[in-house]
């Protein structure tokens, strides 16, 4: 999936954070809902304009961001 078809950034909307095209809904917000256990149906019901394709685009977007970042392994660090 090419997430760029469904997600863009506009400095005039949401301080330039990525949003779903045709909405003012931030990708970050929807990812947090998904992480909290919201279903696609719940999100669509509460936020008209967000469709299942947007959720797949959000996942692809997050995967691409993680792919390009260096990060420390979670759970590997131990307190002294």
Steps between C-alpha positions, in 0.01 A plus 500: 500500500619850421403693812581828322171465313311532830725704731652843457625792701372856477657773716158669520337192656601339828830685519624306196468157661397223258123480442272286287417662167157661499491522880656695782566183696860436602659165424664503844157525668359205308810288568453570872136390478605181325763438768233546766293225340248695294364306204470633146123513548527703821739748341279538191193553716659766720702671226311513169736520207749251643471179303664160529742594222620786721582255779707287263672816374576603860661161569708522181601856588614395850691202358683723253593744777639222719690352208691824452584557868776375726368389836609317811352158562207528737532295816872438462623775731546420867514739790836520678 
